Amino acid sequence: MITPKTALDQGRDAYAVPGHPFDTRASGCNILIHDGATLVRNVEDIIEALPKLPRQTDIIYDTPKPLPNRGLRETAKLHQRILARLSPSPLAEDQLIRDLKASAAQIATALVDLETEGQIERQSGGMVSLSGNEHKDHKGH
C-alpha cells in the first residue's frame, strides 16, 4: 500500500484491481481506486493505459555502417596494444576502450578474436583479462 500511495501522491500512475466492498482483503485496492488509481478490470485496461508505441511500419531502421576494413598489420597492432594493457586481473572493457582511445566496435571485434585464440578471458560484468595460458607465455614459463 505504501508504494502505490506514494506514486499517487507524486502524481504518478497507479493501478488497482477492485474487490468486493465487504471483503476486508480488498479494502486496500478499493481505497487506492477511490484515491485516484486507475481501475483495472481486465488486460485491455492495462494495455489502454500504457503509452502508445509506434507501429512497426512507423519505425525507421538505420542500416548499420560496416566497420572500416583494417589490414592485418593494423589488426595485429591493436591486438598487441590490448594484450599489453591487460593482465591476469580483470579490467572493465569500457576502461580498455578509454585507455586505448579506440572505438567500441574495434575493441569488441579484437576481443572476440583474442578470446577465440584463447589469449584473453571474459569475466562477468563486462570484465576482460589475460587468460592463464597467455600470462604464462608473457612471463616466459
C-alpha contacts under 8 A as a table, 3 or more apart, distances in Angstrom:
res1	aa1	res2	aa2	distance
1	M	4	P	5.77
1	M	5	K	6.03
1	M	28	G	6.72
2	I	5	K	5.20
2	I	6	T	6.00
3	T	6	T	5.15
3	T	7	A	6.21
4	P	7	A	4.90
4	P	8	L	6.19
4	P	14	A	5.68
4	P	15	Y	7.88
4	P	32	L	7.60
5	K	8	L	5.15
5	K	9	D	6.16
5	K	32	L	7.08
6	T	9	D	4.96
6	T	10	Q	6.22
7	A	10	Q	5.15
7	A	11	G	6.29
7	A	12	R	4.90
7	A	13	D	6.48
7	A	14	A	6.42
8	L	11	G	5.02
8	L	12	R	5.39
8	L	13	D	6.46
8	L	14	A	6.38
8	L	35	D	7.80
8	L	36	G	7.00
8	L	37	A	7.06
9	D	12	R	7.47
13	D	37	A	6.90
13	D	38	T	7.47
14	A	36	G	7.92
14	A	37	A	4.86
14	A	38	T	6.14
15	Y	33	I	7.70
15	Y	37	A	5.04
15	Y	38	T	4.61
15	Y	39	L	6.12
15	Y	40	V	6.44
16	A	29	C	5.46
16	A	30	N	7.59
16	A	32	L	6.73
16	A	33	I	6.35
16	A	37	A	6.20
16	A	38	T	6.23
16	A	39	L	5.52
16	A	40	V	5.72
17	V	29	C	6.25
17	V	30	N	7.79
17	V	39	L	6.08
17	V	40	V	4.92
17	V	41	R	6.38
18	P	26	A	6.87
18	P	29	C	5.79
18	P	30	N	5.48
18	P	33	I	7.46
18	P	39	L	6.89
18	P	40	V	7.22
18	P	41	R	7.60
19	G	23	D	7.03
19	G	25	R	7.98
19	G	26	A	4.74
19	G	27	S	7.35
19	G	29	C	7.04
19	G	30	N	6.56
20	H	23	D	5.34
20	H	26	A	6.49
21	P	24	T	7.63
21	P	26	A	7.12
21	P	27	S	7.04
21	P	30	N	7.50
23	D	26	A	5.59
23	D	27	S	6.93
24	T	27	S	5.21
25	R	28	G	7.26
26	A	29	C	5.57
26	A	30	N	6.22
27	S	30	N	5.06
27	S	31	I	6.01
28	G	31	I	5.18
28	G	32	L	6.28
29	C	32	L	5.06
29	C	33	I	6.30
30	N	33	I	5.12
30	N	34	H	6.20
31	I	34	H	4.92
31	I	35	D	6.10
32	L	35	D	4.96
32	L	36	G	6.31
32	L	37	A	5.34
33	I	36	G	5.23
33	I	37	A	4.46
33	I	38	T	6.25
33	I	39	L	6.09
34	H	37	A	7.14
39	L	45	D	7.77
40	V	43	V	7.59
40	V	45	D	5.58
40	V	46	I	6.68
41	R	45	D	6.42
42	N	45	D	5.60
42	N	46	I	7.21
43	V	46	I	5.25
43	V	47	I	6.33
44	E	47	I	4.99
44	E	48	E	5.93
45	D	48	E	5.17
45	D	49	A	6.29
46	I	49	A	5.13
46	I	50	L	6.41
47	I	50	L	5.31
48	E	51	P	7.93
54	P	57	T	7.94
54	P	58	D	5.82
54	P	59	I	6.67
55	R	58	D	5.20
55	R	59	I	6.83
56	Q	59	I	5.51
57	T	60	I	7.83
67	L	105	A	7.69
67	L	106	Q	7.99
70	R	74	E	6.05
70	R	75	T	6.42
71	G	74	E	5.43
71	G	75	T	6.28
72	L	75	T	5.04
72	L	76	A	5.98
73	R	76	A	5.18
73	R	77	K	6.11
74	E	77	K	5.04
74	E	78	L	6.21
75	T	78	L	5.18
75	T	79	H	6.19
75	T	110	A	7.49
76	A	79	H	5.02
76	A	80	Q	6.19
77	K	80	Q	5.13
77	K	81	R	6.23
78	L	81	R	5.04
78	L	82	I	6.18
78	L	110	A	7.31
79	H	82	I	5.16
79	H	83	L	6.16
79	H	110	A	6.32
79	H	114	L	7.27
80	Q	83	L	5.08
80	Q	84	A	5.98
81	R	84	A	5.11
81	R	85	R	6.25
81	R	100	L	7.49
82	I	85	R	5.18
82	I	86	L	6.24
82	I	96	L	7.62
82	I	100	L	7.70
83	L	86	L	5.23
83	L	87	S	7.73
83	L	130	L	7.21
84	A	87	S	7.81
85	R	96	L	7.60
86	L	89	S	7.65
86	L	90	P	7.68
86	L	91	L	6.99
86	L	128	V	7.71
86	L	129	S	5.69
86	L	130	L	5.91
87	S	90	P	7.04
87	S	129	S	5.65
87	S	130	L	5.23
87	S	135	H	7.36
88	P	129	S	5.24
88	P	130	L	4.94
88	P	131	S	6.72
88	P	132	G	7.13
88	P	135	H	6.67
89	S	129	S	5.87
89	S	130	L	7.66
90	P	123	Q	7.18
90	P	127	M	5.51
90	P	128	V	5.13
90	P	129	S	4.53
90	P	130	L	7.87
91	L	95	Q	6.94
91	L	96	L	7.08
91	L	127	M	5.19
91	L	128	V	5.38
91	L	129	S	6.21
92	A	95	Q	5.17
92	A	96	L	6.43
92	A	125	G	7.83
92	A	126	G	5.78
92	A	127	M	4.30
92	A	128	V	6.27
93	E	96	L	4.99
93	E	97	I	6.33
93	E	126	G	5.79
93	E	127	M	5.62
93	E	128	V	6.28
94	D	97	I	5.13
94	D	98	R	6.39
94	D	104	A	7.94
94	D	126	G	7.89
95	Q	98	R	5.05
95	Q	99	D	5.98
96	L	99	D	5.04
96	L	100	L	6.06
97	I	100	L	5.42
97	I	101	K	5.81
97	I	102	A	5.60
97	I	103	S	6.61
97	I	104	A	6.16
97	I	107	I	6.53
98	R	101	K	5.04
98	R	102	A	7.08
102	A	106	Q	6.57
102	A	107	I	6.69
103	S	106	Q	5.26
103	S	107	I	6.35
104	A	107	I	5.19
104	A	108	A	5.91
105	A	108	A	5.10
105	A	109	T	6.11
106	Q	109	T	5.29
106	Q	110	A	6.20
107	I	110	A	5.07
107	I	111	L	5.96
108	A	111	L	5.10
108	A	112	V	6.29
109	T	112	V	5.26
109	T	113	D	6.47
110	A	113	D	5.05
110	A	114	L	6.17
111	L	114	L	5.01
111	L	115	E	5.87
111	L	120	I	7.60
112	V	115	E	5.09
112	V	116	T	6.02
113	D	116	T	5.17
113	D	117	E	6.26
114	L	117	E	5.03
114	L	118	G	6.27
114	L	119	Q	5.32
114	L	120	I	5.82
115	E	118	G	4.97
115	E	119	Q	5.79
115	E	120	I	4.96
115	E	121	E	6.00
115	E	122	R	7.54
116	T	119	Q	7.68
117	E	120	I	7.90
118	G	121	E	7.26
118	G	131	S	6.76
118	G	133	N	7.75
118	G	134	E	7.71
119	Q	130	L	6.11
119	Q	131	S	5.43
119	Q	133	N	7.06
119	Q	134	E	5.21
120	I	128	V	6.85
120	I	129	S	5.59
120	I	130	L	4.29
120	I	131	S	4.51
120	I	134	E	7.20
121	E	128	V	5.70
121	E	129	S	5.44
121	E	130	L	6.02
121	E	131	S	5.20
122	R	126	G	7.20
122	R	127	M	5.91
122	R	128	V	4.50
122	R	129	S	6.60
123	Q	126	G	6.40
123	Q	127	M	4.85
123	Q	128	V	5.57
123	Q	129	S	7.50
124	S	127	M	6.02
130	L	134	E	5.93
130	L	135	H	6.17
131	S	134	E	5.15
131	S	135	H	6.29
132	G	135	H	5.25
132	G	136	K	6.52
133	N	136	K	5.29
133	N	137	D	6.39
134	E	137	D	5.04
134	E	138	H	6.25
135	H	138	H	5.18
135	H	139	K	6.41
136	K	139	K	5.23
136	K	140	G	6.25
136	K	141	H	5.37
137	D	140	G	5.14
137	D	141	H	6.15
138	H	141	H	7.83
